[in-house]
Amino acid sequence: MIRLRTLLGGMALVLLVSCGNEATRHSFCYWQRTFKMTKAETAALQKTGADHLYIRYFDVDWSEAHQEPKPVATLLASTAPPCSFTPSVFITNRVFEQSSRTAIDSLAARVGRRVEMVNRHFLDLAVRDSIAGNKEATTAVRNWSEILFDCDWTVSTRDSYFYFLRKMEQLFPKKERSATLRLWQFKHRDLCGVPPVNRCLLMCYNLSDPKKAMTENSIGSVRELESYLTRSDYPHHLDIALPIFGWGVVFHRGRWQGLLPDAGLQQFRKDTKHCRKIGSNRFMLVKDTVIGTHYLRYGDEIRIEQIGAAELQNMIELIKKRVSLRHSSRITLFSLDSQNIDRYGLEEIARLYTLFDR
């Protein structure tokens, strides 16, 4: 299960020694279901100077069967984090639409226990690495200092979500608490409130509705970003998250069918047997085919979405002008996996970080 087993005594040590530069300003989100970093992902940390990971520990969703919120899809890890990291928990908004205060009390306790369970597993893996010769392996696991909660709360669920965040403060009094912040929440803070946390991760992507056929790129553009960044101040310390992912949006006869994770332009441009180009980033299936686990039918239209490097640079320049950042503000790219690394290349990814340093 462990691809990096032969590297644990050396490579992990190098990575751990590199952690701590620039007040851990360069970061990636690690949002996969298993924590088993590939050689390409490990190299990305080294070559881009990234020394921090947001690691998705598990999700929380409402269980119709049990009529209660429950932690689901817990991370499966086969190696310890190679640098500093922030445990991260994604919570669906319907959890707070459905849950009473009593249910939230119970959920907070369950979330706390689940976080500690994953931490213990990481520590066991780090101890194993330490015994194998990497004496610094346990440092990152023992010294974690922040926990992130990711929820697209609304005006109607604000009070319940903020109540949950205050309960987490009681459970983790010695840790910083952070929350993701969508751009609409940043802009309309008077309506949706300011979460009771220490810092916020401002998510500068997913700016429009992918389900609309006329949308050009739902992941984002500098023009759409500008419409949200109308105020520079925010009560909390802000970190920034930018997208390096892409996907395909599938329509059949004008009706939205779903997303193709990690679909890319080159993939469809080359496959002239199954599709033809009908726009700059749009293709039509001329023959049934299977992509990954997705069955696509004749006549399906696929809109390929990703943000080009030049557009990302323009977005960064806008953020620097419109958002009050600190020297210690963390710059995070979503997300770390081999396909996204190939999409942009390590040199370009490293350059995106340095744009914030100018």
C-alpha positions in Angstrom: 0.0 0.0 0.0 2.9 2.3 0.6 4.4 3.7 -2.6 7.0 5.8 -0.8 8.1 3.0 1.6 11.7 3.1 0.3 11.8 6.8 0.5 10.6 7.2 4.1 14.0 7.2 5.6 15.3 9.9 3.3 12.8 11.8 1.3 10.4 12.5 4.2 13.3 13.8 6.3 14.2 16.3 3.5 10.6 17.4 3.3 10.3 17.9 7.0 13.5 19.8 7.2 12.1 22.1 4.5 8.9 22.8 6.4 8.7 26.1 8.2 9.9 28.5 5.4 8.0 31.7 4.8 5.8 31.0 7.9 4.3 28.1 6.0 2.9 30.5 3.4 2.8 28.1 0.4 0.3 25.3 0.7 -1.8 22.7 -1.1 -5.2 21.2 -0.3 -5.0 17.4 -0.2 -8.6 16.3 -0.8 -8.3 12.7 -1.9 -10.0 9.9 0.0 -6.7 8.1 0.7 -3.4 9.7 1.9 -0.8 8.0 -0.2 1.3 10.6 -1.9 2.7 9.8 -5.3 6.3 10.6 -6.2 4.9 13.5 -8.4 3.0 14.9 -5.4 6.0 14.6 -3.1 8.2 16.3 -5.7 5.6 19.1 -6.0 6.1 20.0 -2.3 9.9 20.1 -2.8 10.1 22.0 -6.0 7.4 24.6 -5.3 8.5 25.3 -1.8 5.1 24.3 -0.4 5.4 23.4 3.3 1.8 22.9 4.4 -1.2 20.7 3.5 -4.9 21.0 4.3 -5.8 17.4 4.6 -9.4 16.3 4.3 -10.0 14.0 7.2 -13.7 13.2 6.6 -17.0 14.6 5.6 -20.2 15.2 7.7 -23.6 14.7 6.1 -27.2 14.3 7.2 -28.3 10.6 7.4 -31.9 10.2 6.2 -31.9 6.6 7.5 -30.8 7.6 11.0 -32.2 11.1 11.0 -29.0 12.6 12.4 -25.7 14.1 11.1 -22.9 11.6 10.8 -19.2 11.6 9.9 -18.7 9.7 6.6 -15.9 8.9 4.1 -13.0 9.0 6.7 -9.5 9.3 5.2 -7.5 6.1 4.7 -3.9 6.9 5.3 -0.9 4.7 4.6 1.9 7.2 5.3 2.3 10.2 7.7 2.1 13.8 6.5 5.6 14.9 5.3 5.2 18.5 6.5 3.0 20.7 8.6 -0.7 20.2 8.0 -4.3 21.3 9.0 -6.9 18.6 9.6 -9.9 19.6 7.5 -13.6 18.6 7.8 -16.2 19.2 5.1 -19.8 19.6 6.3 -22.8 19.8 4.1 -25.1 22.7 4.6 -28.1 20.4 5.1 -26.6 19.2 8.3 -27.4 22.5 9.8 -30.7 22.8 8.0 -31.9 19.6 9.7 -30.1 19.5 13.1 -31.3 20.7 16.5 -29.0 22.2 19.0 -29.0 18.9 20.9 -28.0 17.1 17.7 -25.2 19.6 17.0 -23.9 19.0 20.6 -23.7 15.3 19.8 -22.2 16.0 16.4 -19.4 18.2 17.8 -18.4 15.4 20.2 -18.3 12.9 17.3 -16.3 15.2 15.1 -13.8 15.7 17.9 -13.4 12.0 18.4 -13.1 11.3 14.7 -10.4 14.0 14.3 -8.4 12.5 17.2 -8.8 9.0 15.7 -7.2 10.1 12.4 -4.5 11.9 14.3 -3.7 8.8 16.3 -3.4 6.8 13.0 -1.1 9.4 11.6 1.0 9.3 14.7 1.3 5.5 14.5 2.5 5.8 11.0 5.0 8.6 12.0 6.3 6.5 14.8 6.9 3.6 12.4 8.8 5.9 10.1 10.8 7.2 13.1 11.8 3.6 14.0 12.8 3.1 10.3 15.3 6.0 10.7 13.4 9.2 10.1 13.8 10.8 13.5 11.8 13.9 12.6 8.7 11.9 11.3 6.5 12.6 14.4 7.2 16.3 14.5 4.5 17.4 12.1 1.8 15.1 13.6 2.5 16.1 17.2 2.7 19.8 16.4 -0.5 20.4 14.4 -2.0 23.6 15.6 -5.1 24.4 13.4 -8.3 22.7 12.3 -10.3 23.8 9.3 -14.1 23.5 8.8 -15.5 23.7 5.3 -19.2 24.5 5.0 -21.1 26.6 2.5 -23.5 27.9 5.1 -26.4 30.2 4.3 -28.2 33.0 6.0 -30.7 30.5 7.4 -28.1 28.0 8.7 -25.6 30.7 10.0 -26.7 30.5 13.6 -26.5 26.7 13.8 -23.2 26.5 12.0 -21.7 29.2 14.2 -23.0 27.4 17.3 -21.2 24.3 16.1 -17.9 26.3 15.6 -18.2 27.6 19.2 -18.6 24.0 20.4 -15.4 23.1 18.5 -13.6 25.9 20.3 -14.5 24.1 23.6 -13.2 20.8 22.3 -10.0 22.2 20.9 -9.2 25.2 23.1 -5.5 25.1 22.3 -5.9 25.0 18.5 -6.6 27.7 16.0 -9.9 27.2 14.3 -10.3 28.2 10.7 -13.3 28.2 8.3 -13.6 28.3 4.5 -15.1 31.5 3.2 -17.0 31.6 -0.1 -16.7 34.8 -2.1 -20.4 35.5 -1.6 -20.0 35.2 2.1 -17.0 37.5 2.0 -19.0 40.1 0.0 -22.3 39.8 1.9 -20.9 39.5 5.4 -23.6 41.8 6.8 -26.1 39.1 5.8 -24.3 35.9 6.4 -22.2 36.9 9.3 -18.6 36.4 10.3 -17.8 32.9 11.6 -16.4 32.7 15.2 -13.0 31.4 14.2 -9.4 32.6 14.2 -8.8 32.8 10.5 -10.7 32.2 7.2 -9.6 30.5 3.9 -11.1 32.6 1.1 -12.0 30.3 -1.8 -11.5 32.2 -5.0 -13.1 29.7 -7.3 -16.4 28.0 -8.2 -17.9 31.5 -9.0 -20.9 30.5 -11.2 -23.4 27.7 -11.7 -21.9 24.8 -13.7 -25.5 23.5 -14.3 -26.3 26.3 -16.7 -25.6 25.5 -20.3 -24.6 29.1 -21.1 -21.9 29.3 -18.4 -18.5 29.6 -20.0 -16.3 28.6 -17.0 -17.9 28.0 -13.6 -14.6 27.6 -11.9 -13.9 31.3 -12.4 -12.5 34.3 -14.2 -11.0 37.6 -13.2 -14.2 39.4 -14.3 -16.4 37.4 -12.0 -13.8 37.6 -9.1 -13.8 41.3 -9.4 -17.6 41.5 -8.8 -17.1 39.8 -5.4 -14.0 41.7 -4.2 -15.8 45.0 -3.5 -14.4 45.4 0.1 -10.9 44.9 1.2 -11.4 44.6 4.9 -12.4 41.5 6.8 -12.5 41.0 10.6 -10.3 37.8 10.5 -6.9 36.9 9.2 -7.4 35.7 5.6 -5.7 33.0 3.7 -6.2 32.5 0.0 -7.2 29.4 -2.0 -6.9 29.2 -5.8 -7.9 26.5 -8.3 -5.5 24.3 -10.3 -8.1 21.7 -11.0 -10.3 21.2 -14.0 -13.3 19.1 -15.0 -15.8 18.4 -17.7 -19.4 19.5 -17.4 -21.8 17.1 -19.2 -25.1 18.0 -20.8 -27.6 15.9 -22.8 -30.0 17.8 -24.9 -29.4 20.9 -22.9 -29.9 19.2 -19.5 -27.1 19.0 -17.0 -25.9 15.5 -16.4 -23.0 15.9 -14.0 -19.3 16.5 -13.8 -16.3 14.6 -15.2 -13.5 15.0 -12.7 -10.1 15.9 -14.1 -11.3 15.9 -17.7 -8.9 18.0 -19.9 -8.9 19.8 -23.2 -6.1 17.7 -24.7 -7.9 14.5 -23.9 -10.9 15.5 -26.0 -9.0 17.1 -28.7 -7.1 13.9 -29.4 -10.1 11.7 -29.3 -11.5 12.4 -32.7 -13.1 9.0 -32.9 -15.6 9.7 -30.2 -16.1 13.5 -30.2 -15.9 16.6 -32.3 -15.1 20.2 -31.3 -18.0 22.6 -31.3 -16.5 25.5 -29.4 -13.3 26.7 -27.8 -13.8 24.5 -24.8 -16.9 22.4 -25.9 -17.2 19.0 -27.5 -20.0 16.8 -28.8 -20.0 13.0 -28.6 -20.4 11.3 -31.9 -20.1 7.9 -30.5 -20.9 6.3 -27.1 -17.9 5.9 -24.9 -16.7 5.4 -21.3 -14.4 7.9 -19.5 -13.3 6.7 -16.2 -16.5 5.4 -14.5 -18.7 7.6 -16.6 -20.8 6.4 -19.6 -21.2 9.1 -22.2 -23.8 8.9 -25.0 -24.0 10.0 -28.5 -25.1 13.7 -28.6 -23.7 14.5 -25.1 -22.0 17.9 -24.9 -19.0 18.4 -22.7 -17.7 21.7 -21.6 -14.1 21.5 -20.4 -13.3 23.9 -17.6 -10.0 25.0 -16.2 -8.4 28.4 -15.6 -5.4 29.2 -17.8 -2.2 30.4 -16.3 -2.5 33.9 -17.6 -6.0 34.2 -16.2 -4.8 32.9 -12.8 -2.1 35.5 -12.8 -4.7 38.3 -13.4 -6.8 36.9 -10.6 -3.8 37.0 -8.3 -3.0 40.6 -9.2 -6.6 41.5 -8.4 -6.6 39.7 -5.1 -3.4 41.5 -4.1 -5.1 44.9 -4.9 -8.5 44.1 -3.4 -7.9 41.9 -0.3 -6.0 42.8 2.8 -3.4 40.1 3.3 -0.7 39.7 5.9 2.8 38.6 5.5 1.8 35.3 7.1 -1.3 34.8 4.9 -1.2 31.3 3.5 -1.5 30.8 -0.3 -3.2 27.5 -1.0 -3.7 25.7 -4.3 -6.7 23.3 -4.7 -5.7 20.6 -5.0 -2.6 18.4 -4.9 -2.8 15.4 -7.2 -0.8 14.1 -10.1 -3.3 15.2 -12.7 -3.4 18.8 -11.5 0.4 18.9 -11.4 0.5 17.7 -15.0 -2.2 20.2 -16.0 0.0 23.2 -15.1 3.5 21.9 -14.6 5.7 22.4 -11.5 7.4 25.5 -12.9 4.1 27.3 -13.4 2.7 26.2 -10.0 5.8 27.5 -8.3 5.5 30.8 -10.2 1.9 31.2 -9.0 3.2 31.2 -5.4 5.9 33.8 -6.2 3.4 36.2 -7.7 2.1 36.8 -4.1 5.7 37.6 -3.0 6.3 40.5 -5.3 
